[in-house]
Amino acid sequence: MPTYNRAYVLWRAILSIQNQTHSNWELLVVDDRSTDDTEKLMREFRSDGRIKYVKNQFAHSPAGARKQGYQVASGDYIAYLDSDNTAYSAWLESSLEKFSSNREIKFLYPALNFRLLHLVNGEFKTYKEESAKSPYPTIADLWSHDFEGDPNGLIHIAEAKKLIEGWDESLTLYEDYDYSLQLAEIYPEGFYYLPLVLINYARLYGEMGICNDATYESIVINLKKLDAKYKDYPEWTDRTWHSDLIKKYQEYDNQGIKPIDRIVSKYDKNESGSAN
């Protein structure tokens, strides 16, 4: 559980793990150099020996924080949840049951209760809400980026640590997608989508939004890094979505359009404030 200045919501994420019906877990809360009351908050959970508070020693970034937890994790499975999201109580139990019933599964994503939010003047506006994805995504959808492979709710076997590069600190965006592609590359038959909504996931833009730092320039830079990284993979080179996005986002950047401008323009046409 990577976290950065999220003390005001971190406690909810931790409680959602403490409330899991499967109780044999270790929670690594990785503090990515927070300047708020995160360390003070973590003292409230000292009585639960399953919870460990870890300081990130790698790059100040989501990739660096996840890499820190990834390297010290000791379980048979590694699971991810960001500190501003929560898990349903059956998340671990339902997921581990699926792994136990089908040994071919190597990495698993549950369905998300997804919300796209914009915080303006202290008020949230919901632009998009969706839950289970239909039809169910496949590994081909992952390579096509029709399924993003968000790490919230992702669980994979710990043995994968021996076979993949892991979290790439050089990526400031798309680091989670890159991680999913690494799993897809070594386990092309091991992908599984669990059609149960087990994670509450919010993507927040605005005053406290974690997405605020994203610019079209930074998106293009990171897409080009992925291009260089996967240039020898036919699953990547046979698809054009990334090159198409680079061209489109370069045009947006030249026009001075910010990512939040495009999102507001896309969804604000719906008077109810939500869209599908």
Protein Blocks (a to p, Z undefined) as FASTA:
>chain_A
ZZehilmmmmmmmmmmmmpfblbdcdddddehiablmlmmmmmmmmpmkbccdddfbdcd
fklmmmmmmmmpcbfbdcdddfkbccdfklmmmmmmmmmmomkbmbdcddddddddddee
hiacdfbdcddddddddfklmmnomagoiaghpacdfklmmmmnbjafkbmghklmmmmm
mmmmmmmmlgccdfbdfbdcdddedjklcklmpcfklmmmmmmmmmmmmmmpmklmmpck
lmmmmmmmmmmmmnopafklmmmmmmmmpmnopaZZ
